[in-house]
Amino acid sequence: MEPMSGVAHQTRIVAIQQALREMGTIDGWLFYDFRGSDPLAYRVLLLDPTLHVTRRWYYWIPTSGEPVKLLHKIEPHVLDRLPGQVQPYVSWEQQRMLLASLLRGRRQIAMQYSPFNAVPYLSRVDAGTVELIRSFGLDVVTSADLVQRFEAVWTDEQLESHRYAATALRNIVDEAFAHVASCLTNERPLSEYDLQQFILSRIRDAGMTTSSPPIAAVDAHSADPHYGPTESGSSLITRDNLVLIDLWGKQTAPGSVYGDITWTGYTGKQVPAKPRMIFEHVRHGRDAALSFVQDQVATGRFPCGWEIDDVCRNTIRAAGYGDYFIHRTGHSIGEDVHGNGANIDNLETQDGRRLLPRTCFSIEPGIYLPGEFGIRSELDVYISDREAVVYGVPLQTEIIPLL
């Protein structure tokens, strides 16, 4: 039988309490879950996400002192791995009474809540539960920075897994474009779906897995940022096509993190002027954002996600294509390809979270011309204490002629 409380869990709680003390204004962090409603809680608290849980549980971590588990008597062991005193409940009245008693004397607590749902990734606690906590006279504040610190920060092993994934994906890009060229040269039919499946097979051959199949899009389909080819309805790849591929994957070992890159090629010997021009605007936006991050981090300043988005977006806007850049500049990367750290966003949301050392995110601006084509260029940036590094090089500097 496993011990009631693991060393890793004890260490995590000590670290959380230290973080709470450093913040200075919060009395504690309240976790709440009902039937897996908060996957972030399971990640942060190092819990098994496959646990069979059918009743509400609360886990209170005060700034100092012993944590408390509020558990239904029918499921008294679901938090056994965590330290703390158990307070069992049966009825809803008892649950509310115990919760009110537990939080008495507190003024401000953190929960997985985002004001005005500004950061949807973080907004896991339902409005009714927030109302309940506020009814006790408490101020509920967002746990966004805490979650990022304990869920988005990588270990050395995770960094190595990202380096592997980014390098493998970069090699697969070359293999995929070589496959397109070979099929065209030898007059073998190849559809977007066929190319997608080729890339998927190479991801698996590299010992990796992916949350969903890669994107392979030709011409007008590339103007749809999340286009997904189907077996029966995808276009054939022929000569003089623009081909966009977006691929992501991670190793299969537990705790591995993703790489995620996007490249474009052209099935001819010379890329036409308009795609070349659009790529240049995208590349300038990408590189401006990357340079901004590198310069800031080198001085010891870690910018907010929205600041980087502004740098990239303003570069593309100055070129006259701001209205065709219709998504955020990038996203956090972790065990999920879209992670739970700061996103590079001042469009879909205004992400005011600061980037943290030992986290990773994508920079992937795009310009999408409906009915014509779209260009996106994506790289991943890992931040250390004084450096912003890109793995999976060389980076794309021009659309690749494939023939």
Buried (B, 14 or more C-beta within 10 A) or exposed (E): EEEEBBEEBEEBBEEBBEBBEEBEEBBBBBBBBBEBBBBBBBBBBBBEEEBEBEBBBBBBBBBEEEBBBBBBEEBEEBBBBBBBEEBBBEEEEBBBEBBBEBBEEBEEBBBBBBEEEBBEBBBBBBEEBBEBBEEBEBEBBBBBBBBBBBBBBBEEEBBBBBBBBBBBBBEBBEEBBEBBBEBBEEEEEBBBBBBBBBBBEBBEEBBBEBEEBBBBBBBBBBBBBEBBBEEEEBBEBEEEBBBBBBBBBBBEEEEBBBBBBBBBBBBBEEBEEEBBBBBBBBBBBBBBBBEBBBEBBEEEEBBBBBBBBBBBBBBBBEBEBBEBBEBBBBBBBBBBBBBBBBBBBBBEBEBBBBBBBBBBBBBBBBBBBEEBBBBBBBBBBBBEEEEBBBBBEEBBEEBBBBB
